[in-house]
Amino acid sequence: MLVIPDGAAEDSRLGLTSLELARTPVLDEICSQGRVAPRRTIPPGLGATLDEAPGRAWIEAAAAGIDVPPEVTPRRVDLYRDGLRWEAEDPEAVALQLAESSGGPAYAVGGHRYLVLGPKEPRPPDGCRVRIWGEGPRLEPLLDATTVVVGASGGAVGAARLLGARTVTPPTATGRSRTDYAAKAAVALAEMPRSNRVVVHVAAPDEASHERDQAAKIAALEAIDRELLAPLWDAVARAGGSLTVCPDHGTDPRDGTHLAEPVPCVQWEKGRPPAGPDRLVERLLVGVAL
């Protein structure tokens, strides 16, 4: 079992982090019995903002179930206003405007994100700034149906589909800072008997950071602890499995930027001796070898 609290980590040099401030008794107990160490999740040379990430638009298309014609290279378009992500009241109308200006289909794929299939430069609505994610190849299948990824529709689910894994999206999973953690736990528990590997992705900490709301990020981490990790750890222990909790990257809740530094990770397996700090806290791992 792998649980990914998206964007949970932060830079401890700038003050107390959300992982330090959150009350997470279950995670603390997992750490006291597990092996805690830093992990580098972003390869050297790949920007933490993922601007250079290859094929991000293919991931969005897979997540949304959009078929891309063979001769077309999709592009993901993000809209910003006043430095913040801009979510339109009528995203379908915005998608139509992007389609007309780009000369091809365009789709609203959630929040501030759009997928554009036209060849021309898309023109954003008045007052908006547009960011177009880099083009690149599709991810190649590396997994199979014995791996299942549980998450809201978005990048993690899209990447999982391209990699060949099965995906399950609970109807009440929002992909936002407030979501249905219990529904994800229920799906993960149901998938355990028929899957070799269960991955649960939770976007809430990252989304709260992009909203510049550290209180919401802390609340998300505490909800993950209470509603997700508690039942999953119990089930994994009874099944004789292993549990890993590891953010995919850090996100600063002060300005919403992604961070490329190594993140704290805990791996638990019954009978395996513990090692490292007894909390999943960035400050405790400063100077520890990867």
PAZAPA-4460 file (N, C-alpha, C; in steps of 0.05 Angstrom, whole numbers, plus 32768, in hexadecimal, padded with zeros to 4 digits):
% residues 290
    n_x    n_y    n_z   ca_x   ca_y   ca_z    c_x    c_y    c_z   seq   type   mol
   8011   7FE8   8000   8000   8000   8000   8012   8019   8000     1      M     A
   800C   802B   7FEE   801A   8044   7FED   8006   805B   7FEF     2      L     A
   800A   806D   8002   7FF9   8085   8005   800A   809D   7FFE     3      V     A
   7FFF   80AD   7FEB   800E   80C5   7FE1   7FFE   80DE   7FEA     4      I     A
   8007   80EC   7FFF   7FFB   8105   8005   8008   811B   7FF4     5      P     A
   7FFC   8122   7FDE   8007   8133   7FCA   8010   814E   7FD6     6      D     A
   8029   8155   7FD1   8033   8170   7FD9   8035   8174   7FF7     7      G     A
   8036   815F   8006   8035   8162   8024   804E   816E   802F     8      A     A
   8065   816A   8023   807E   8173   802E   8082   8191   802A     9      A     A
   8094   819D   803A   809B   81B9   8038   80B8   81BD   803E    10      E     A
   80C1   81D6   803D   80DD   81DD   8043   80DF   81E5   8061    11      D     A
   80EB   81D4   8071   80EC   81D9   808E   80FE   81F1   8095    12      S     A
   810E   81FA   8082   811F   8211   8088   810F   822B   808A    13      R     A
   80F6   822A   8080   80E5   8242   8080   80D2   8244   8098    14      L     A
   80D4   8231   80AA   80C2   8231   80C2   80B5   8216   80C6    15      G     A
   80A3   8215   80D9   8095   81FC   80DE   8085   81F3   80C6    16      L     A
   8087   81DA   80BF   8078   81D0   80A7   805D   81C5   80AF    17      T     A
   804D   81C0   809B   8032   81B5   80A0   8033   819A   80AC    18      S     A
   8047   8189   80A4   804A   816F   80B0   8052   8171   80CD    19      L     A
   8061   8186   80D5   8067   818A   80F1   804F   8193   8101    20      E     A
   803F   81A4   80F5   8029   81B1   8104   8010   819E   8105    21      L     A
   800D   818C   80F2   7FF6   817B   80F2   7FF7   8166   8108    22      A     A
   7FDF   8160   8113   7FDD   814B   8127   7FD7   8131   8119    23      R     A
   7FEB   811F   8117   7FE8   8106   8108   7FF1   80EE   8119    24      T     A
   7FE1   80E6   812C   7FEA   80D0   813E   7FEE   80B6   8130    25      P     A
   7FDE   80B0   811C   7FE1   8097   810D   7FFB   8097   80FE    26      V     A
   8000   80AC   80EF   8019   80AE   80E0   8031   80AE   80F2    27      L     A
   802F   80BB   8109   8045   80BB   811C   804B   809E   8126    28      D     A
   8036   808F   812A   803A   8073   8134   8046   8062   811D    29      E     A
   803D   8067   8104   8049   8058   80EE   8067   805E   80EC    30      I     A
   806E   8078   80F0   808A   8080   80EF   809A   8073   8105    31      C     A
   808F   8072   811D   809D   8066   8134   80A3   8049   8130    32      S     A
   8092   803B   811F   8096   801F   811A   80A2   801A   80FE    33      Q     A
   80A5   802F   80EE   80AF   802B   80D3   80CA   8037   80CE    34      G     A
   80D1   8039   80B5   80EB   8044   80AD   80E7   805E   809F    35      R     A
   80F0   8074   80AB   80EC   808F   80A1   8106   8099   8095    36      V     A
   8104   80A3   807D   811C   80AD   806F   8114   80C0   8059    37      A     A
   8126   80D1   8050   811F   80E3   8039   8120   80D4   801F    38      P     A
   810F   80DC   800D   810E   80D0   7FF2   810D   80E6   7FDD    39      R     A
   811D   80E2   7FC8   811D   80F5   7FB2   8108   80EB   7F9E    40      R     A
   80F3   80FA   7F9A   80DD   80F1   7F89   80DD   80FF   7F6E    41      T     A
   80EC   8115   7F6C   80EE   8124   7F52   810A   8120   7F47    42      I     A
   810D   8114   7F30   8128   810F   7F25   8137   8129   7F21    43      P     A
   8151   8128   7F24   8162   8140   7F1E   815D   814A   7F02    44      P     A
   815B   8164   7F00   8156   8171   7EE6   8139   8175   7EDE    45      G     A
   8127   8169   7EEE   810B   816D   7EE8   8100   8182   7EFC    46      L     A
   80F6   8198   7EF1   80ED   81AE   7F02   80D7   81A6   7F15    47      G     A
   80D8   81B1   7F2D   80C4   81AB   7F41   80A8   81B4   7F39    48      A     A
   80A7   81C9   7F28   808C   81D2   7F20   8081   81C0   7F0A    49      T     A
   8091   81AD   7F00   8088   819A   7EEC   8084   81A7   7ED0    50      L     A
   808E   81C0   7ECD   808C   81CD   7EB3   8099   81BD   7E9D    51      D     A
   80AF   81AF   7EA5   80BE   819F   7E92   80B5   8182   7E91    52      E     A
   80A1   817B   7EA0   8098   815F   7EA1   808E   8157   7E86    53      A     A
   8099   8141   7E7B   8090   8138   7E61   8074   812D   7E61    54      P     A
   8065   8135   7E4C   804B   8128   7E48   8036   812D   7E5C    55      G     A
   8036   8144   7E6B   8022   8149   7E7F   8006   814A   7E73    56      R     A
   8003   8155   7E5B   7FE9   8157   7E4E   7FDE   813B   7E48    57      A     A
   7FEF   8127   7E41   7FE6   810C   7E3D   7FDA   8101   7E57    58      W     A
   7FE6   8108   7E6E   7FDC   80FF   7E88   7FC0   810B   7E8D    59      I     A
   7FBC   8125   7E87   7FA2   8131   7E8B   7F8D   8124   7E79    60      E     A
   7F95   811E   7E60   7F82   8111   7E4E   7F7A   80F6   7E58    61      A     A
   7F8D   80E6   7E62   7F87   80CC   7E6D   7F75   80CE   7E85    62      A     A
   7F7A   80E1   7E96   7F6A   80E5   7EAF   7F4D   80EB   7EA8    63      A     A
   7F49   80FC   7E93   7F2F   8105   7E8C   7F21   80F2   7E78    64      A     A
   7F2F   80DD   7E6F   7F24   80CB   7E5C   7F20   80D7   7E40    65      G     A
   7F31   80E9   7E38   7F2F   80F7   7E1E   7F41   80E9   7E0A    66      I     A
   7F36   80E0   7DF4   7F45   80D4   7DDE   7F53   80E9   7DCE    67      D     A
   7F6D   80E6   7DCB   7F7C   80FA   7DBB   7F83   80ED   7DA0    68      V     A
   7F7C   80FA   7D8A   7F82   80EF   7D6F   7FA0   80EB   7D6C    69      P     A
   7FA8   80D7   7D5C   7FC4   80D0   7D59   7FD5   80E7   7D50    70      P     A
   7FCA   80F9   7D3F   7FDB   810E   7D34   7FDC   8127   7D45    71      E     A
   7FCF   8126   7D5C   7FCD   813E   7D6E   7FDF   813B   7D86    72      V     A
   7FEC   8151   7D8E   7FFB   8152   7DA7   7FEB   8164   7DBA    73      T     A
   7FE0   8159   7DD0   7FD0   8168   7DE2   7FE0   817C   7DF3    74      P     A
   7FD4   8191   7DFC   7FE1   81A4   7E0E   7FCF   81A9   7E26    75      R     A
   7FDB   81AA   7E3E   7FCC   81B2   7E55   7FCF   81D1   7E59    76      R     A
   7FB9   81DE   7E5D   7FB9   81FB   7E60   7FAE   8202   7E7C    77      V     A
   7FBD   8211   7E8B   7FB5   821A   7EA6   7FAF   8238   7EA4    78      D     A
   7F9A   8240   7EB3   7F92   825C   7EB3   7F97   8269   7ECE    79      L     A
   7FA2   8281   7ECE   7FA8   828F   7EE7   7F9E   82AC   7EE5    80      Y     A
   7F95   82B6   7EFC   7F8D   82D2   7EFD   7F97   82DD   7F18    81      R     A
   7FA4   82F4   7F16   7FB0   8301   7F2E   7FC3   82EE   7F3D    82      D     A
   7FD2   82DE   7F2E   7FE5   82CC   7F3A   7FDA   82B3   7F45    83      G     A
   7FC0   82AF   7F44   7FB4   8297   7F50   7FA6   8287   7F3B    84      L     A
   7FA2   826D   7F40   7F93   825C   7F2E   7F77   8267   7F2A    85      R     A
   7F6E   8269   7F11   7F54   8274   7F0C   7F40   825F   7F03    86      W     A
   7F2A   825C   7F12   7F16   8249   7F0B   7EFD   8258   7F01    87      E     A
   7EF6   8253   7EE9   7EE0   8261   7EDC   7EC5   8257   7EE7    88      A     A
   7EB2   8269   7EE8   7E96   8262   7EF0   7E8A   824F   7EDB    89      E     A
   7E92   8253   7EC2   7E88   8242   7EAC   7EA0   8237   7E9D    90      D     A
   7EAC   8222   7EA6   7EC4   8217   7E99   7EBF   820D   7E7D    91      P     A
   7EA7   8204   7E77   7EA2   81FB   7E5C   7EA3   8212   7E48    92      E     A
   7E9A   822A   7E50   7E9B   8241   7E3F   7EB9   8249   7E3A    93      A     A
   7EC9   8246   7E4F   7EE6   824C   7E4C   7EF2   8237   7E39    94      V     A
   7EEB   821E   7E3C   7EF5   8209   7E2A   7EEE   820F   7E0D    95      A     A
   7ED6   8219   7E08   7ECD   8221   7DED   7EDE   8237   7DE2    96      L     A
   7EE4   824B   7DF3   7EF5   8261   7DEA   7F11   8258   7DE3    97      Q     A
   7F1C   8246   7DF4   7F37   823B   7DEE   7F36   822A   7DD5    98      L     A
   7F20   821C   7DD0   7F1E   820C   7DB8   7F1E   821E   7D9F    99      A     A
   7F0E   8233   7DA0   7F0D   8245   7D89   7F27   8252   7D83   100      E     A
   7F36   825A   7D98   7F4F   8268   7D93   7F66   8255   7D8C   101      S     A
   7F64   823C   7D94   7F7A   8229   7D8E   7F75   8219   7D75   102      S     A
   7F5D   821A   7D6B   7F57   820C   7D52   7F52   81EE   7D55   103      G     A
   7F49   81E6   7D6C   7F43   81C9   7D71   7F34   81C6   7D8B   104      G     A
   7F2D   81AD   7D92   7F1E   81A8   7DAA   7F2D   81B1   7DC3   105      P     A
   7F1E   81B9   7DD7   7F29   81C0   7DF1   7F15   81B6   7E07   106      A     A
   7F20   81AE   7E1D   7F10   81A2   7E32   7F17   81AE   7E4D   107      Y     A
   7F03   81B3   7E5E   7F07   81B9   7E7A   7F0C   819F   7E89   108      A     A
   7F23   819D   7E96   7F2A   8183   7EA3   7F2B   8186   7EC1   109      V     A
   7F23   819D   7ECC   7F22   81A0   7EE9   7F2F   81BA   7EF2   110      G     A
   7F21   81CA   7F02   7F2C   81E1   7F0E   7F36   81F5   7EF9   111      G     A
   7F50   81FC   7EFB   7F5C   820F   7EE8   7F68   8202   7ED0   112      H     A
   7F64   81E7   7ECD   7F72   81D8   7EB8   7F60   81D2   7EA0   113      R     A
   7F6D   81D4   7E88   7F5F   81CF   7E6F   7F72   81BE   7E5E   114      Y     A
   7F66   81AE   7E4C   7F75   819E   7E39   7F6E   81A9   7E1D   115      L     A
   7F83   81B0   7E0E   7F7F   81BD   7DF4   7F8C   81AA   7DDF   116      V     A
   7F7C   81A5   7DCA   7F86   8194   7DB4   7F8B   81A3   7D9A   117      L     A
   7F85   81BC   7D9A   7F8A   81CD   7D82   7FA7   81D4   7D7E   118      G     A
   7FAF   81DA   7D66   7FCB   81E0   7D60   7FD4   81FC   7D67   119      P     A
   7FC2   820F   7D69   7FC9   822B   7D6C   7FCB   8232   7D8A   120      K     A
   7FD7   8249   7D8F   7FD9   8253   7DAA   7FBE   825A   7DB5   121      E     A
   7FB6   824E   7DCC   7F9C   8255   7DD7   7F9B   8270   7DE4   122      P     A
   7F85   827F   7DE0   7F82   8299   7DEC   7F72   8298   7E05   123      R     A
   7F7D   82A0   7E1C   7F6E   829D   7E35   7F58   82B3   7E38   124      P     A
   7F46   82B0   7E4A   7F32   82C5   7E4F   7F40   82DE   7E58   125      P     A
   7F32   82F5   7E55   7F3D   830F   7E5C   7F45   830F   7E7A   126      D     A
   7F5D   8319   7E7F   7F66   831C   7E9B   7F75   8303   7EA5   127      G     A
   7F76   82EE   7E95   7F83   82D5   7E9D   7F9F   82D2   7E90   128      C     A
   7FB0   82C5   7E9F   7FCA   82BD   7E94   7FC8   829F   7E8E   129      R     A
   7FD4   8297   7E79   7FD3   827B   7E71   7FEF   826E   7E75   130      V     A
   7FF0   8256   7E7F   8008   8246   7E80   8004   822C   7E71   131      R     A
   8014   8226   7E5E   8012   820E   7E4E   8027   81FA   7E57   132      I     A
   801F   81E3   7E5F   8032   81CF   7E68   8041   81C3   7E51   133      W     A
   805A   81BC   7E56   806C   81B2   7E41   8061   8199   7E33   134      G     A
   8067   8197   7E1A   8060   817F   7E0A   8073   8169   7E0F   135      E     A
   806C   8151   7E08   807E   813A   7E0C   8070   8120   7E06   136      G     A
   807E   810A   7E09   8073   80F0   7E02   8060   80E6   7E18   137      P     A
   8050   80D2   7E10   803F   80C5   7E23   8050   80B3   7E35   138      R     A
   8047   80AE   7E4E   8053   809A   7E5F   804E   807F   7E53   139      L     A
   8062   806E   7E55   8060   8052   7E4C   8057   8040   7E62   140      E     A
   8047   802B   7E5B   803E   8019   7E70   8055   800A   7E7E   141      P     A
   8055   800C   7E99   8068   7FFF   7EA9   805B   7FED   7EBE   142      L     A
   8041   7FF1   7EC3   8032   7FE3   7ED7   801D   7FD1   7EC9   143      L     A
   800D   7FC3   7ED9   7FF7   7FB4   7ECE   7FDF   7FB6   7EE2   144      D     A
   7FCB   7FA6   7EDD   7FB2   7FA9   7EEC   7FB4   7F9F   7F09   145      A     A
   7FCB   7F94   7F11   7FCF   7F8C   7F2C   7FD5   7FA4   7F3E   146      T     A
   7FDB   7FBB   7F32   7FDE   7FD4   7F41   7FC5   7FE5   7F3C   147      T     A
   7FBA   7FEF   7F52   7FA3   8000   7F50   7FA9   801B   7F5E   148      V     A
   7FA1   8030   7F51   7FA5   804B   7F5C   7F8A   8057   7F62   149      V     A
   7F87   8060   7F7B   7F6E   806B   7F84   7F72   808A   7F87   150      V     A
   7F62   8099   7F79   7F65   80B6   7F7B   7F4F   80C5   7F6B   151      G     A
   7F4E   80DF   7F6E   7F3C   80EF   7F5F   7F47   80F2   7F42   152      A     A
   7F35   80F9   7F30   7F3D   80FD   7F14   7F52   8114   7F13   153      S     A
   7F69   810E   7F08   7F7F   8122   7F07   7F98   8114   7EFF   154      G     A
   7FAF   8122   7F04   7FC8   8119   7EFB   7FD0   80FD   7F04   155      G     A
   7FCC   80F6   7F1D   7FD4   80DC   7F27   7FC5   80C6   7F19   156      A     A
   7FAB   80C9   7F16   7F9B   80B5   7F09   7FA2   80B3   7EEB   157      V     A
   7FA6   80CA   7EDE   7FAE   80C9   7EC2   7FC8   80BB   7EBE   158      G     A
   7FDC   80C1   7ECF   7FF6   80B4   7ECD   7FF3   8096   7ED1   159      A     A
   7FE3   808E   7EE5   7FDF   8072   7EEB   7FD3   8063   7ED3   160      A     A
   7FC0   8070   7EC6   7FB3   8063   7EAE   7FC8   805F   7E98   161      R     A
   7FD8   8074   7E93   7FEC   8071   7E7E   8001   805C   7E84   162      L     A
   8007   8059   7E9E   801B   8045   7EA7   8010   8029   7EA7   163      L     A
   7FF6   8026   7EA4   7FEA   800C   7EA2   7FDC   8002   7EBB   164      G     A
   7FDB   8012   7ED0   7FCD   800A   7EE8   7FAF   800D   7EE6   165      A     A
   7FA0   7FFF   7EF7   7F84   8004   7EF9   7F80   801D   7F0A   166      R     A
   7F6A   802B   7F06   7F65   8043   7F17   7F48   8042   7F21   167      T     A
   7F44   804C   7F39   7F29   804E   7F44   7F26   806A   7F4F   168      V     A
   7F11   8079   7F47   7F0B   8093   7F51   7EF1   8093   7F60   169      T     A
   7EF1   8095   7F7A   7ED8   8097   7F89   7EC8   80AF   7F80   170      P     A
   7EAD   80AC   7F7D   7E9D   80C3   7F73   7EA0   80DC   7F84   171      P     A
   7EA6   80D9   7F9E   7EA8   80F0   7FB0   7EC4   80FA   7FB3   172      T     A
   7ED7   80EF   7FA4   7EF3   80FA   7FA5   7EF4   8113   7F94   173      A     A
   7EFD   8129   7F9F   7EFB   8143   7F92   7F15   814B   7F85   174      T     A
   7F2C   8141   7F8F   7F46   814B   7F85   7F4C   8167   7F8F   175      G     A
   7F3D   8170   7FA3   7F40   818B   7FAF   7F4A   8188   7FCC   176      R     A
   7F4C   81A0   7FD9   7F56   81A0   7FF4   7F43   8193   8008   177      S     A
   7F2A   8190   8000   7F16   8181   8010   7F0B   816B   7FFF   178      R     A
   7F0E   8152   8009   7F06   813B   7FF9   7EFB   8126   800C   179      T     A
   7EF3   810F   8000   7EE7   80F9   8010   7EFD   80E4   8015   180      D     A
   7F0B   80E8   802B   7F21   80D5   8032   7F16   80B9   8038   181      Y     A
   7F00   80B8   8046   7EF4   809E   804D   7EED   808E   8034   182      A     A
   7EE3   809B   801F   7EDD   808D   8007   7EF5   8081   7FFA   183      A     A
   7F0C   808F   7FFA   7F25   8084   7FEF   7F2E   806D   8000   184      K     A
   7F2B   806F   801B   7F33   8059   802C   7F22   8040   8026   185      A     A
   7F08   8044   8022   7EF7   802D   801D   7EFE   801F   8003   186      A     A
   7F04   802F   7FEE   7F0C   8023   7FD4   7F27   8014   7FD7   187      V     A
   7F3A   8020   7FE5   7F54   8013   7FE9   7F51   7FF9   7FF8   188      A     A
   7F40   7FF9   800C   7F3C   7FE0   801C   7F2F   7FCA   800A   189      L     A
   7F1D   7FD2   7FF9   7F0F   7FBF   7FE8   7F22   7FB4   7FD3   190      A     A
   7F36   7FC4   7FCB   7F49   7FBB   7FB6   7F60   7FAA   7FC0   191      E     A
   7F65   7FAB   7FDA   7F7C   7F9C   7FE5   7F7C   7F7E   7FDE   192      M     A
   7F65   7F70   7FE1   7F66   7F53   7FDC   7F6B   7F4C   7FBF   193      P     A
   7F66   7F5E   7FAC   7F6A   7F57   7F8F   7F80   7F67   7F81   194      R     A
   7F91   7F74   7F91   7FA6   7F84   7F85   7FC0   7F7F   7F93   195      S     A
   7FD6   7F7E   7F83   7FF0   7F7B   7F8F   7FFA   7F95   7F9C   196      N     A
   7FF2   7FAB   7F90   7FFB   7FC5   7F99   7FE3   7FD9   7F98   197      R     A
   7FDE   7FE6   7FAE   7FC9   7FFA   7FB0   7FD6   8015   7FB5   198      V     A
   7FD0   8029   7FA4   7FDB   8044   7FA8   7FC4   8057   7FAC   199      V     A
   7FC5   8067   7FC1   7FB0   807A   7FC7   7FBC   8096   7FC5   200      V     A
   7FB2   80A5   7FB2   7FBC   80C1   7FAE   7FA9   80D4   7FBA   201      H     A
   7FB3   80E8   7FC9   7FA2   80FC   7FD6   7FAD   8117   7FCE   202      V     A
   7F9D   8126   7FBE   7FA7   8140   7FB4   7FA4   8157   7FC8   203      A     A
   7F95   8152   7FDE   7F8C   8168   7FEF   7FA3   8179   7FFA   204      A     A
   7FB9   816E   8004   7FCF   817F   800F   7FDA   8192   7FF9   205      P     A
   7FDD   8188   7FE1   7FE8   8198   7FCC   7FD4   81AE   7FC4   206      D     A
   7FBB   81A7   7FC2   7FA7   81BA   7FBA   7FA4   81D1   7FCF   207      E     A
   7FA5   81C9   7FE8   7FA4   81DE   7FFE   7FBC   81F0   7FFC   208      A     A
   7FD4   81E5   7FF5   7FEB   81F6   7FF1   7FE8   8209   7FDA   209      S     A
   7FDD   8200   7FC4   7FD8   8212   7FAE   7FC4   8228   7FB4   210      H     A
   7FB2   8222   7FC7   7F9F   8236   7FD0   7FAB   8249   7FE5   211      E     A
   7FC5   8245   7FEC   7FD3   8255   8000   7FC5   8253   801B   212      R     A
   7FBC   823B   8022   7FAD   8237   803B   7FBA   8221   804B   213      D     A
   7FCD   8228   805D   7FDB   8214   806D   7FC8   8207   8081   214      Q     A
   7FB4   8215   808B   7FA1   8209   809E   7F92   81F2   8090   215      A     A
   7F8A   81F6   8077   7F7D   81E1   8068   7F8F   81CA   8062   216      A     A
   7FA9   81D0   805E   7FBC   81BA   8059   7FC0   81A9   8072   217      K     A
   7FC2   81B6   8089   7FC5   81A8   80A2   7FAC   8197   80A7   218      I     A
   7F94   81A3   80A2   7F7B   8194   80A5   7F7A   817B   8093   219      A     A
   7F85   817E   807B   7F85   8168   8068   7F98   8152   8072   220      A     A
   7FAF   8159   807C   7FC1   8145   8087   7FB5   8136   809F   221      L     A
   7FA7   8145   80B0   7F9A   8138   80C7   7F83   8126   80BE   222      E     A
   7F75   812E   80A9   7F5F   811D   809F   7F6B   8103   8092   223      A     A
   7F81   8106   8084   7F8E   80EF   8078   7F96   80DB   808E   224      I     A
   7FA1   80E6   80A4   7FA9   80D5   80BA   7F91   80C6   80C6   225      D     A
   7F7C   80D5   80CB   7F65   80CA   80D9   7F54   80B8   80C8   226      R     A
   7F4E   80C0   80AF   7F3A   80B2   809F   7F46   809F   808B   227      E     A
   7F60   80A2   8085   7F6C   8092   8071   7F81   807F   807D   228      L     A
   7F95   808A   808A   7FAB   807A   8094   7FA2   8067   80AA   229      L     A
   7F90   8070   80BB   7F87   805E   80D1   7F7C   8044   80C7   230      A     A
   7F67   8044   80B6   7F5D   802B   80AD   7F6F   801B   809A   231      P     A
   7F7F   802A   808A   7F91   801C   8077   7FA7   800D   8086   232      L     A
   7FB4   801A   8099   7FCA   800E   80A8   7FC0   7FF5   80B6   233      W     A
   7FA8   7FF7   80C3   7F9D   7FE0   80D0   7F99   7FC8   80BD   234      D     A
   7F8E   7FCE   80A6   7F89   7FB9   8092   7FA3   7FAD   8087   235      A     A
   7FB6   7FBE   8082   7FD0   7FB5   8077   7FDE   7FA3   808C   236      V     A
   7FDD   7FAB   80A5   7FE9   7F9B   80BA   7FDC   7F80   80BC   237      A     A
   7FC2   7F7F   80BB   7FB4   7F65   80BD   7FB9   7F53   80A5   238      R     A
   7FBE   7F60   808E   7FC3   7F51   8075   7FE1   7F49   8072   239      A     A
   7FF2   7F53   8084   800E   7F4D   8082   801C   7F5B   806B   240      G     A
   8012   7F73   8064   801D   7F82   804E   8030   7F98   8058   241      G     A
   8036   7FAB   8046   8047   7FC1   804D   8039   7FDB   8046   242      S     A
   8040   7FF0   8054   8034   800B   8050   804A   8020   804D   243      L     A
   8048   802F   8038   805A   8046   8034   804A   805F   8032   244      T     A
   8053   8074   8040   8047   808F   803E   805C   80A2   8035   245      V     A
   8058   80AE   801D   806D   80BE   8011   8060   80D4   8000   246      C     A
   8065   80ED   8005   805D   8102   7FF3   806B   8100   7FD8   247      P     A
   805E   8109   7FC3   806B   8109   7FA9   807E   8121   7FA6   248      D     A
   807A   8136   7FB5   808B   814E   7FB4   8081   8160   7FCB   249      H     A
   808F   8176   7FCE   8086   818A   7FE1   8077   81A1   7FD3   250      G     A
   8066   81AF   7FE1   8059   81C7   7FD7   8057   81DC   7FEE   251      T     A
   8060   81F4   7FE8   8061   8209   7FFC   8046   8216   7FFE   252      D     A
   8039   8215   8016   801E   8221   8018   801F   823F   801A   253      P     A
   8037   824B   801B   8038   8268   801B   8035   8274   7FFF   254      R     A
   803F   8266   7FEB   803D   8271   7FD0   8034   825C   7FBB   255      D     A
   802F   8243   7FC4   8024   822F   7FB2   8038   8222   7F9F   256      G     A
   8052   8227   7FA3   8066   821C   7F91   806E   8200   7F99   257      T     A
   8074   81EF   7F84   807E   81D4   7F89   809B   81D5   7F91   258      H     A
   80A4   81C1   7FA0   80BF   81C0   7FAA   80CC   81A6   7FA0   259      L     A
   80E6   81A8   7F99   80F4   8191   7F8D   8104   8181   7FA1   260      A     A
   8106   818B   7FBA   8116   817E   7FCE   810C   8162   7FD5   261      E     A
   811D   8150   7FDF   8114   8136   7FE9   80FE   8139   7FFE   262      P     A
   80ED   8125   7FFF   80D6   8126   8011   80D9   8110   8027   263      V     A
   80CC   8113   803E   80CD   80FE   8052   80BA   80E7   804A   264      P     A
   80C4   80CF   804F   80B5   80B7   8047   80B7   80A2   805E   265      C     A
   80A2   8094   8063   80A2   807E   8076   8099   8064   8069   266      V     A
   80A7   804F   806F   80A0   8034   8066   809D   8022   807E   267      Q     A
   8085   8015   807F   807F   8003   8096   807A   7FE7   808C   268      W     A
   8085   7FD4   8099   807F   7FB8   8094   8082   7FA9   80AE   269      E     A
   806F   7F98   80B4   806F   7F8A   80CD   8088   7F79   80D0   270      K     A
   8095   7F7B   80E6   80AD   7F6C   80EC   80C7   7F7A   80E2   271      G     A
   80C4   7F8F   80D3   80DC   7F9D   80CA   80E4   7FB2   80DF   272      R     A
   80FD   7FB2   80E8   8105   7FC4   80FD   8103   7FE2   80F5   273      P     A
   80FB   7FF3   8107   80F8   800F   8101   8113   801D   80FD   274      P     A
   8113   8034   80F0   812B   8043   80EC   8123   8060   80E6   275      A     A
   8134   8073   80EF   812F   808F   80E9   811D   809C   80FD   276      G     A
   8115   80B5   80F8   8104   80C4   810B   80E9   80B7   810F   277      P     A
   80DB   80C0   8125   80C1   80B4   812B   80AA   80C6   8122   278      D     A
   80B0   80DA   8110   809C   80EA   8104   80A3   80EF   80E6   279      R     A
   808F   80F3   80D6   8094   80F9   80B9   8097   8117   80B7   280      L     A
   80AE   8121   80BF   80B3   813E   80C0   80CD   8145   80B2   281      V     A
   80CC   8159   80A1   80E2   8160   8090   80FB   8167   80A1   282      E     A
   80F7   8176   80B6   810D   8180   80C6   811E   816A   80D2   283      R     A
   8111   8154   80D9   811F   813D   80E5   8131   812E   80D2   284      L     A
   812E   8133   80B8   813D   8125   80A3   8152   8136   8095   285      L     A
   8155   814F   809E   816A   8160   8093   8185   8153   8097   286      V     A
   8194   8150   8082   81AF   8145   8083   81B0   8127   8082   287      G     A
   8199   8119   8082   8198   80FC   8081   819C   80F4   8064   288      V     A
   81AD   80E0   8060   81B3   80D7   8045   819B   80CB   8037   289      A     A
   8199   80CF   801D   8182   80C4   800E   8186   80A6   800B   290      L     A
***
